[in-house]
Amino acid sequence: MKNKLRILLGMMLVFVLVFAACGGEEKKEEPKEETKKEDVKEEDKEEVKEEDKKEEEKEEDKKEEIKEEVKDAYDGVEGKITVYVSGPEKMIQKLEEKFEEERGDVIEIYHSGCGPLRQKVWTECEAGQIHADVFWGSNPLIYYMLSEKGELEAYKSPELENLKPEFKLDQNDFSLVSARYEVIAYDKNNVSKEESPKSYKDLLNEEWKNKISYTDLSQSSTAFALSTALWTMNDNSPAFFEGLKANEALIVPKSKTVAEKIQSGELQVGIVPYDAIFRIKKKAKKEGFESNLAASWPSEGAIQLERPIAIIKNNSRPEKNSEIAKEFVDFILSKPAQEMMLKFGFTSVRSDLDQVNGIPAELIPTTIDWKTAQKSEDTIREEFKNIMLGN
């Protein structure tokens, strides 16, 4: 009996020891197992991140490939080019007719205001393709921006040798076509020549409160160019905008509207390109009456705004269309075309043509450093918006 009891107790002891050993072994392995699982999870996370990164890079590469394919596509037709242009509609029509006299119907014109046209070109550029063969109008700023992005085709017209030195550029992918001068327009029926503002700063005098208009630079590239010059002339500050606000200037969408408001007698002064005054007065004379618009040439020097032209780069453009585009640029810079533009008040860039009637022979213009202006564009637009269009 004792032996049986010893055997039973021995068996129980062995069982307890074995169970304890197994239980202890499990407890010792648990942390190792958890650590191993955590390591695997961290490795998996890194692998997933790496895979996601590779997928994102592939997607970006695909987008760039698609963009390049779109850019290289040509949606025009052989034998006819598309020209994006701003400027007086009648002038554009006459130039188109002259160019097509010996060539036939080779141009499709897209005509718009300078501000909307600039926006259209830049939007299409950002989307991957500008749907024009030739871009003519707006101000030099956007041409420098397009040049930096490689959107313009290098072309040096043989007509460039006839340009005045001040209108020749180091650039070989766009050319200056004409110039405009920002003057102080006033209603001579209500403001005498002696009383008229003699400088841009004079417009900020209290006597012109509620009698002045200014163009919204968010809707007009001409107004942006003007505002850029005034910003620079005021030590790179919004002082001129603040003065306009204090005088409760009426903000209008186009420079032409400023001239029309003064001619109607609604307002008395404003800043307008001289060519706009030139055309309005010419039209009035033709219709048998004298316009009340008059121009005062600013003592600081009238701000000069240039109008460029460029061929848009497109590797898929038919050779025939490339030739038409170059011929069109040559034509716009030619003496016959420049003479036609003179009749609409635009200053010629050619050295063999006279000045527009009414522009002082001794004029010393104020020019804009467009490359420097590019750096301040966002600031100028934001300041104008906050001051002139804010509450």
Summary of the structure (lengths in Angstrom):
residues: 391
radius of gyration: 35.3
end to end distance: 108.6
largest distance: 145.8
contacts: 1175
relative contact order: 0.15
helix: 53%
strand: 15%
